[in-house]
């Protein structure tokens, strides 16, 4: 699989988070919006986001790396995914 550019990856993840986890579609979130510490994503949502990332990018993220801190913003998620993509 061709490596996706960071901007494309950010947009893909941001759109997924908005579609799957935001009940109020009018809320503005950015690449830096705290997702977990602001309550947009809970522990159950984090697991489904992890599964989405692993399937979409054909990677395996070890549990030791799948911390709430690593999932707390789109930018942090992109950093995490980039650790495991070739």
MOPAC internal coordinates of N, CA, C and O (Angstrom, degrees):
PM7 1SCF
backbone

  N    0.0000 0     0.00 0     0.00 0    0    0    0
  C    1.4563 1     0.00 0     0.00 0    1    0    0
  C    1.5272 1   109.55 1     0.00 0    2    1    0
  O    1.2310 1   120.94 1   -45.40 1    3    2    1
  N    1.2952 1   115.82 1   134.60 1    3    2    1
  C    1.4566 1   120.62 1   179.08 1    5    3    2
  C    1.5227 1   108.99 1   -69.94 1    6    5    3
  O    1.2310 1   121.34 1   -42.62 1    7    6    5
  N    1.3308 1   115.04 1   137.38 1    7    6    5
  C    1.4646 1   118.78 1  -179.47 1    9    7    6
  C    1.5295 1   110.33 1   -67.64 1   10    9    7
  O    1.2310 1   121.21 1   -47.87 1   11   10    9
  N    1.3045 1   115.29 1   132.13 1   11   10    9
  C    1.4590 1   121.47 1  -178.71 1   13   11   10
  C    1.5341 1   109.63 1   -80.77 1   14   13   11
  O    1.2310 1   120.73 1   -36.75 1   15   14   13
  N    1.3011 1   116.22 1   143.25 1   15   14   13
  C    1.4624 1   120.35 1   175.73 1   17   15   14
  C    1.5303 1   109.12 1   -66.77 1   18   17   15
  O    1.2310 1   121.26 1   -30.73 1   19   18   17
  N    1.3383 1   115.20 1   149.27 1   19   18   17
  C    1.4679 1   119.83 1  -178.16 1   21   19   18
  C    1.5179 1   112.69 1   -56.62 1   22   21   19
  O    1.2310 1   119.88 1   139.32 1   23   22   21
  N    1.3324 1   117.83 1   -40.68 1   23   22   21
  C    1.4713 1   119.82 1  -178.96 1   25   23   22
  C    1.5251 1   111.00 1   -63.65 1   26   25   23
  O    1.2310 1   120.40 1   137.82 1   27   26   25
  N    1.3211 1   116.84 1   -42.18 1   27   26   25
  C    1.4651 1   120.36 1   177.75 1   29   27   26
  C    1.5250 1   110.50 1   -63.16 1   30   29   27
  O    1.2310 1   121.23 1   137.25 1   31   30   29
  N    1.3274 1   115.25 1   -42.75 1   31   30   29
  C    1.4617 1   120.35 1  -179.53 1   33   31   30
  C    1.5348 1   110.60 1   -63.95 1   34   33   31
  O    1.2310 1   120.57 1   137.19 1   35   34   33
  N    1.3259 1   116.52 1   -42.81 1   35   34   33
  C    1.4696 1   120.61 1   178.84 1   37   35   34
  C    1.5248 1   110.59 1   -59.86 1   38   37   35
  O    1.2310 1   120.67 1   134.50 1   39   38   37
  N    1.3445 1   116.32 1   -45.50 1   39   38   37
  C    1.4639 1   119.95 1  -179.60 1   41   39   38
  C    1.5256 1   111.19 1   -64.22 1   42   41   39
  O    1.2310 1   120.56 1   137.12 1   43   42   41
  N    1.3223 1   116.54 1   -42.88 1   43   42   41
  C    1.4580 1   121.25 1   179.65 1   45   43   42
  C    1.5392 1   110.72 1   -60.07 1   46   45   43
  O    1.2310 1   120.45 1   132.36 1   47   46   45
  N    1.3204 1   116.75 1   -47.64 1   47   46   45
  C    1.4701 1   121.36 1  -178.38 1   49   47   46
  C    1.5203 1   110.72 1   -68.48 1   50   49   47
  O    1.2310 1   120.28 1   136.53 1   51   50   49
  N    1.3319 1   117.08 1   -43.47 1   51   50   49
  C    1.4677 1   120.44 1   179.28 1   53   51   50
  C    1.5270 1   110.26 1   -60.07 1   54   53   51
  O    1.2310 1   120.23 1   133.88 1   55   54   53
  N    1.3231 1   117.17 1   -46.12 1   55   54   53
  C    1.4638 1   120.53 1   179.32 1   57   55   54
  C    1.5223 1   111.99 1   -63.50 1   58   57   55
  O    1.2310 1   120.23 1   141.84 1   59   58   57
  N    1.3239 1   117.16 1   -38.16 1   59   58   57
  C    1.4611 1   121.07 1   177.59 1   61   59   58
  C    1.5397 1   110.06 1   -63.16 1   62   61   59
  O    1.2310 1   120.62 1   133.38 1   63   62   61
  N    1.3250 1   116.42 1   -46.62 1   63   62   61
  C    1.4758 1   120.86 1  -179.77 1   65   63   62
  C    1.5233 1   110.37 1   -60.96 1   66   65   63
  O    1.2310 1   120.13 1   134.81 1   67   66   65
  N    1.3238 1   117.36 1   -45.19 1   67   66   65
  C    1.4726 1   120.82 1  -179.61 1   69   67   66
  C    1.5307 1   109.83 1   -61.38 1   70   69   67
  O    1.2310 1   120.70 1   132.67 1   71   70   69
  N    1.3336 1   116.26 1   -47.33 1   71   70   69
  C    1.4692 1   121.40 1  -176.46 1   73   71   70
  C    1.5296 1   112.07 1   -66.36 1   74   73   71
  O    1.2310 1   120.36 1   138.47 1   75   74   73
  N    1.3307 1   116.91 1   -41.53 1   75   74   73
  C    1.4564 1   120.90 1  -172.62 1   77   75   74
  C    1.5325 1   114.39 1   -87.86 1   78   77   75
  O    1.2310 1   120.09 1   146.16 1   79   78   77
  N    1.3205 1   117.43 1   -33.84 1   79   78   77
  C    1.4675 1   119.13 1  -167.10 1   81   79   78
  C    1.5213 1   116.15 1  -119.86 1   82   81   79
  O    1.2310 1   119.40 1   164.90 1   83   82   81
  N    1.3162 1   118.76 1   -15.10 1   83   82   81
  C    1.4642 1   118.98 1  -178.82 1   85   83   82
  C    1.5129 1   109.76 1   -94.47 1   86   85   83
  O    1.2310 1   121.05 1   -61.55 1   87   86   85
  N    1.3157 1   115.60 1   118.45 1   87   86   85
  C    1.4581 1   119.29 1   178.79 1   89   87   86
  C    1.5234 1   110.25 1   -79.90 1   90   89   87
  O    1.2310 1   120.60 1   147.03 1   91   90   89
  N    1.3174 1   116.46 1   -32.97 1   91   90   89
  C    1.4579 1   121.34 1   178.13 1   93   91   90
  C    1.5211 1   108.51 1   -98.38 1   94   93   91
  O    1.2310 1   120.68 1   -82.01 1   95   94   93
  N    1.3189 1   116.30 1    97.99 1   95   94   93
  C    1.4670 1   121.36 1  -174.88 1   97   95   94
  C    1.5297 1   112.10 1   -65.30 1   98   97   95
  O    1.2310 1   120.05 1   165.82 1   99   98   97
  N    1.3269 1   117.51 1   -14.18 1   99   98   97
  C    1.4576 1   119.96 1  -179.25 1  101   99   98
  C    1.5218 1   112.50 1   -81.20 1  102  101   99
  O    1.2310 1   120.25 1   166.93 1  103  102  101
  N    1.3349 1   117.13 1   -13.07 1  103  102  101
  C    1.4675 1   120.38 1   179.16 1  105  103  102
  C    1.5240 1   108.75 1   -65.69 1  106  105  103
  O    1.2310 1   121.60 1   -44.73 1  107  106  105
  N    1.3141 1   114.55 1   135.27 1  107  106  105
  C    1.4611 1   120.06 1   177.97 1  109  107  106
  C    1.5158 1   108.68 1   -93.04 1  110  109  107
  O    1.2310 1   120.42 1   -58.52 1  111  110  109
  N    1.3093 1   116.81 1   121.48 1  111  110  109
  C    1.4589 1   118.87 1   171.49 1  113  111  110
  C    1.5276 1   107.91 1  -124.33 1  114  113  111
  O    1.2310 1   121.65 1   -29.94 1  115  114  113
  N    1.3264 1   114.44 1   150.06 1  115  114  113
  C    1.4615 1   121.09 1  -177.56 1  117  115  114
  C    1.5303 1   108.45 1  -120.54 1  118  117  115
  O    1.2310 1   121.26 1     2.85 1  119  118  117
  N    1.3164 1   115.20 1  -177.15 1  119  118  117
  C    1.4641 1   120.08 1   178.01 1  121  119  118
  C    1.5275 1   112.10 1   -63.58 1  122  121  119
  O    1.2310 1   120.32 1   156.36 1  123  122  121
  N    1.3335 1   116.99 1   -23.64 1  123  122  121
  C    1.4688 1   121.25 1  -177.83 1  125  123  122
  C    1.5269 1   114.10 1  -101.95 1  126  125  123
  O    1.2310 1   119.62 1   177.29 1  127  126  125
  N    1.3179 1   118.33 1    -2.71 1  127  126  125
  C    1.4641 1   120.89 1  -179.48 1  129  127  126
  C    1.5275 1   109.71 1   -60.27 1  130  129  127
  O    1.2310 1   120.18 1   -51.72 1  131  130  129
  N    1.3471 1   117.25 1   128.28 1  131  130  129
  C    1.4658 1   119.11 1   175.56 1  133  131  130
  C    1.5320 1   109.42 1   -65.03 1  134  133  131
  O    1.2310 1   120.40 1   -60.76 1  135  134  133
  N    1.3146 1   116.85 1   119.24 1  135  134  133
  C    1.4614 1   120.86 1  -175.38 1  137  135  134
  C    1.5217 1   112.42 1   -89.32 1  138  137  135
  O    1.2310 1   120.34 1   136.72 1  139  138  137
  N    1.3079 1   116.96 1   -43.28 1  139  138  137
  C    1.4666 1   120.52 1  -176.88 1  141  139  138
  C    1.5250 1   110.14 1   -86.47 1  142  141  139
  O    1.2310 1   120.39 1   130.86 1  143  142  141
  N    1.3327 1   116.85 1   -49.14 1  143  142  141
  C    1.4681 1   119.10 1  -177.70 1  145  143  142
  C    1.5226 1   112.43 1   -67.13 1  146  145  143
  O    1.2310 1   119.81 1   160.70 1  147  146  145
  N    1.3372 1   117.96 1   -19.30 1  147  146  145
  C    1.4702 1   121.09 1   175.17 1  149  147  146
  C    1.5279 1   112.24 1   -92.56 1  150  149  147
  O    1.2310 1   120.34 1   175.12 1  151  150  149
  N    1.3316 1   116.95 1    -4.88 1  151  150  149
  C    1.4592 1   120.55 1   176.63 1  153  151  150
  C    1.5201 1   115.55 1    87.34 1  154  153  151
  O    1.2310 1   119.57 1  -172.79 1  155  154  153
  N    1.3246 1   118.43 1     7.21 1  155  154  153
  C    1.4664 1   119.82 1   177.49 1  157  155  154
  C    1.5291 1   110.73 1   -69.01 1  158  157  155
  O    1.2310 1   120.93 1   143.16 1  159  158  157
  N    1.3292 1   115.83 1   -36.84 1  159  158  157
  C    1.4628 1   121.41 1  -179.79 1  161  159  158
  C    1.5162 1   108.44 1  -121.93 1  162  161  159
  O    1.2310 1   120.79 1   -51.51 1  163  162  161
  N    1.3402 1   116.10 1   128.49 1  163  162  161
  C    1.4629 1   120.15 1   175.69 1  165  163  162
  C    1.5302 1   108.57 1  -102.74 1  166  165  163
  O    1.2310 1   120.49 1     4.10 1  167  166  165
  N    1.3278 1   116.68 1  -175.90 1  167  166  165
  C    1.4671 1   119.53 1  -174.99 1  169  167  166
  C    1.5283 1   112.24 1   -63.97 1  170  169  167
  O    1.2310 1   120.09 1   145.16 1  171  170  169
  N    1.3253 1   117.43 1   -34.84 1  171  170  169
  C    1.4684 1   119.67 1   178.11 1  173  171  170
  C    1.5257 1   110.68 1   -68.27 1  174  173  171
  O    1.2310 1   120.61 1   137.47 1  175  174  173
  N    1.3163 1   116.43 1   -42.53 1  175  174  173
  C    1.4594 1   121.24 1   178.36 1  177  175  174
  C    1.5275 1   110.88 1   -64.40 1  178  177  175
  O    1.2310 1   120.76 1   144.50 1  179  178  177
  N    1.3272 1   116.16 1   -35.50 1  179  178  177
  C    1.4564 1   120.36 1   179.70 1  181  179  178
  C    1.5299 1   110.37 1   -61.71 1  182  181  179
  O    1.2310 1   120.53 1   140.95 1  183  182  181
  N    1.3282 1   116.59 1   -39.05 1  183  182  181
  C    1.4670 1   120.84 1   178.82 1  185  183  182
  C    1.5265 1   110.33 1   -65.19 1  186  185  183
  O    1.2310 1   120.27 1   135.68 1  187  186  185
  N    1.3259 1   117.10 1   -44.32 1  187  186  185
  C    1.4668 1   118.60 1   179.66 1  189  187  186
  C    1.5303 1   111.21 1   -67.69 1  190  189  187
  O    1.2310 1   120.01 1   146.21 1  191  190  189
  N    1.3258 1   117.59 1   -33.79 1  191  190  189
  C    1.4615 1   121.04 1   175.47 1  193  191  190
  C    1.5256 1   110.23 1   -65.70 1  194  193  191
  O    1.2310 1   120.21 1   139.22 1  195  194  193
  N    1.3089 1   117.21 1   -40.78 1  195  194  193
  C    1.4616 1   121.88 1   177.28 1  197  195  194
  C    1.5294 1   110.66 1   -59.88 1  198  197  195
  O    1.2310 1   120.50 1   134.26 1  199  198  197
  N    1.3122 1   116.65 1   -45.74 1  199  198  197
  C    1.4674 1   121.21 1   178.87 1  201  199  198
  C    1.5346 1   110.06 1   -61.84 1  202  201  199
  O    1.2310 1   120.61 1   136.02 1  203  202  201
  N    1.3203 1   116.45 1   -43.98 1  203  202  201
  C    1.4640 1   120.79 1   177.34 1  205  203  202
  C    1.5306 1   110.65 1   -57.61 1  206  205  203
  O    1.2310 1   120.11 1   131.45 1  207  206  205
  N    1.3246 1   117.40 1   -48.55 1  207  206  205
  C    1.4637 1   121.59 1  -178.26 1  209  207  206
  C    1.5231 1   111.44 1   -61.92 1  210  209  207
  O    1.2310 1   120.91 1   135.99 1  211  210  209
  N    1.3319 1   115.87 1   -44.01 1  211  210  209
  C    1.4658 1   119.60 1  -178.72 1  213  211  210
  C    1.5284 1   111.52 1   -64.00 1  214  213  211
  O    1.2310 1   120.58 1   138.76 1  215  214  213
  N    1.3237 1   116.50 1   -41.24 1  215  214  213
  C    1.4704 1   119.73 1   179.18 1  217  215  214
  C    1.5240 1   111.00 1   -71.31 1  218  217  215
  O    1.2310 1   120.17 1   133.99 1  219  218  217
  N    1.3092 1   117.28 1   -46.01 1  219  218  217
  C    1.4719 1   121.61 1  -174.65 1  221  219  218
  C    1.5243 1   111.94 1   -65.31 1  222  221  219
  O    1.2310 1   120.81 1   140.78 1  223  222  221
  N    1.3484 1   116.05 1   -39.22 1  223  222  221
  C    1.4615 1   119.88 1  -175.44 1  225  223  222
  C    1.5280 1   112.56 1  -104.67 1  226  225  223
  O    1.2310 1   120.54 1  -176.13 1  227  226  225
  N    1.3192 1   116.57 1     3.87 1  227  226  225
  C    1.4623 1   122.84 1   177.97 1  229  227  226
  C    1.5311 1   111.20 1    51.85 1  230  229  227
  O    1.2310 1   121.97 1  -125.83 1  231  230  229
  N    1.3419 1   113.82 1    54.17 1  231  230  229
  C    1.4631 1   121.05 1  -179.68 1  233  231  230
  C    1.5201 1   108.91 1  -130.49 1  234  233  231
  O    1.2310 1   120.82 1   -10.21 1  235  234  233
  N    1.3230 1   116.04 1   169.79 1  235  234  233
  C    1.4706 1   121.99 1   172.88 1  237  235  234
  C    1.5169 1   106.69 1  -126.13 1  238  237  235
  O    1.2310 1   120.71 1   -61.96 1  239  238  237
  N    1.3320 1   116.24 1   118.04 1  239  238  237
  C    1.4650 1   121.36 1   178.69 1  241  239  238
  C    1.5208 1   107.41 1   -99.07 1  242  241  239
  O    1.2310 1   119.78 1   -63.17 1  243  242  241
  N    1.3386 1   118.03 1   116.83 1  243  242  241
  C    1.4602 1   119.58 1  -179.04 1  245  243  242
  C    1.5300 1   111.43 1   -65.98 1  246  245  243
  O    1.2310 1   120.69 1   -31.73 1  247  246  245
  N    1.3360 1   116.28 1   148.27 1  247  246  245
  C    1.4753 1   119.91 1  -179.85 1  249  247  246
  C    1.5306 1   113.19 1   -53.40 1  250  249  247
  O    1.2310 1   119.90 1   147.06 1  251  250  249
  N    1.3162 1   117.79 1   -32.94 1  251  250  249
  C    1.4669 1   120.54 1  -179.37 1  253  251  250
  C    1.5242 1   112.25 1   -64.92 1  254  253  251
  O    1.2310 1   120.25 1   156.17 1  255  254  253
  N    1.3302 1   117.14 1   -23.83 1  255  254  253
  C    1.4685 1   121.17 1   179.57 1  257  255  254
  C    1.5232 1   112.44 1   -95.25 1  258  257  255
  O    1.2310 1   120.19 1   163.46 1  259  258  257
  N    1.3234 1   117.24 1   -16.54 1  259  258  257
  C    1.4748 1   121.65 1  -175.96 1  261  259  258
  C    1.5243 1   110.44 1   -87.59 1  262  261  259
  O    1.2310 1   121.17 1  -117.39 1  263  262  261
  N    1.3211 1   115.37 1    62.61 1  263  262  261
  C    1.4674 1   120.67 1  -178.09 1  265  263  262
  C    1.5247 1   110.57 1   -93.59 1  266  265  263
  O    1.2310 1   120.35 1   -21.44 1  267  266  265
  N    1.3312 1   116.93 1   158.56 1  267  266  265
  C    1.4700 1   119.26 1   175.56 1  269  267  266
  C    1.5381 1   112.14 1   -55.69 1  270  269  267
  O    1.2310 1   120.41 1   144.11 1  271  270  269
  N    1.3282 1   116.83 1   -35.89 1  271  270  269
  C    1.4645 1   119.85 1   179.28 1  273  271  270
  C    1.5329 1   110.71 1   -62.79 1  274  273  271
  O    1.2310 1   120.56 1   139.54 1  275  274  273
  N    1.3311 1   116.54 1   -40.46 1  275  274  273
  C    1.4760 1   120.83 1  -178.21 1  277  275  274
  C    1.5264 1   111.77 1   -69.12 1  278  277  275
  O    1.2310 1   120.20 1   160.12 1  279  278  277
  N    1.3332 1   117.22 1   -19.88 1  279  278  277
  C    1.4647 1   121.80 1  -178.06 1  281  279  278
  C    1.5257 1   112.31 1  -107.25 1  282  281  279
  O    1.2310 1   119.97 1  -167.31 1  283  282  281
  N    1.3330 1   117.66 1    12.69 1  283  282  281
  C    1.4697 1   119.04 1  -170.86 1  285  283  282
  C    1.5232 1   114.96 1   -83.69 1  286  285  283
  O    1.2310 1   119.41 1   175.26 1  287  286  285
  N    1.3183 1   118.72 1    -4.74 1  287  286  285
  C    1.4669 1   120.44 1   172.07 1  289  287  286
  C    1.5212 1   107.87 1  -157.40 1  290  289  287
  O    1.2310 1   121.11 1   -18.35 1  291  290  289
  N    1.3168 1   115.48 1   161.65 1  291  290  289
  C    1.4642 1   119.73 1   178.28 1  293  291  290
  C    1.5280 1   109.27 1   -60.83 1  294  293  291
  O    1.2310 1   119.99 1   138.50 1  295  294  293
  N    1.3310 1   117.62 1   -41.50 1  295  294  293
  C    1.4633 1   120.24 1   179.72 1  297  295  294
  C    1.5222 1   111.15 1   -60.30 1  298  297  295
  O    1.2310 1   120.17 1   138.21 1  299  298  297
  N    1.3287 1   117.28 1   -41.79 1  299  298  297
  C    1.4740 1   120.35 1   179.51 1  301  299  298
  C    1.5278 1   110.95 1   -67.84 1  302  301  299
  O    1.2310 1   120.41 1   143.99 1  303  302  301
  N    1.3205 1   116.83 1   -36.01 1  303  302  301
  C    1.4706 1   120.67 1   178.33 1  305  303  302
  C    1.5268 1   109.66 1   -65.23 1  306  305  303
  O    1.2310 1   120.01 1   138.14 1  307  306  305
  N    1.3250 1   117.58 1   -41.86 1  307  306  305
  C    1.4647 1   121.17 1   178.17 1  309  307  306
  C    1.5336 1   110.39 1   -62.40 1  310  309  307
  O    1.2310 1   120.17 1   137.81 1  311  310  309
  N    1.3314 1   117.28 1   -42.19 1  311  310  309
  C    1.4633 1   120.68 1   176.23 1  313  311  310
  C    1.5265 1   110.44 1   -58.47 1  314  313  311
  O    1.2310 1   120.75 1   135.90 1  315  314  313
  N    1.3125 1   116.18 1   -44.10 1  315  314  313
  C    1.4619 1   121.26 1   179.72 1  317  315  314
  C    1.5286 1   110.90 1   -62.65 1  318  317  315
  O    1.2310 1   120.11 1   131.11 1  319  318  317
  N    1.3153 1   117.39 1   -48.89 1  319  318  317
  C    1.4649 1   120.97 1  -179.30 1  321  319  318
  C    1.5294 1   110.56 1   -60.94 1  322  321  319
  O    1.2310 1   120.55 1   139.89 1  323  322  321
  N    1.3267 1   116.55 1   -40.11 1  323  322  321
  C    1.4574 1   120.05 1  -178.62 1  325  323  322
  C    1.5319 1   112.88 1   -64.05 1  326  325  323
  O    1.2310 1   120.13 1   156.23 1  327  326  325
  N    1.3254 1   117.36 1   -23.77 1  327  326  325
  C    1.4634 1   120.46 1   176.42 1  329  327  326
  C    1.5296 1   111.70 1   -65.61 1  330  329  327
  O    1.2310 1   120.32 1   156.63 1  331  330  329
  N    1.3237 1   116.99 1   -23.37 1  331  330  329
  C    1.4627 1   120.45 1  -171.95 1  333  331  330
  C    1.5272 1   113.78 1  -116.53 1  334  333  331
  O    1.2310 1   120.39 1   177.41 1  335  334  333
  N    1.3336 1   116.85 1    -2.59 1  335  334  333
  C    1.4690 1   118.84 1   177.13 1  337  335  334
  C    1.5196 1   108.36 1   -94.34 1  338  337  335
  O    1.2310 1   121.40 1   -29.76 1  339  338  337
  N    1.2964 1   114.92 1   150.24 1  339  338  337
  C    1.4679 1   119.99 1  -177.42 1  341  339  338
  C    1.5160 1   110.60 1   -87.55 1  342  341  339
  O    1.2310 1   120.10 1   180.00 1  343  342  341

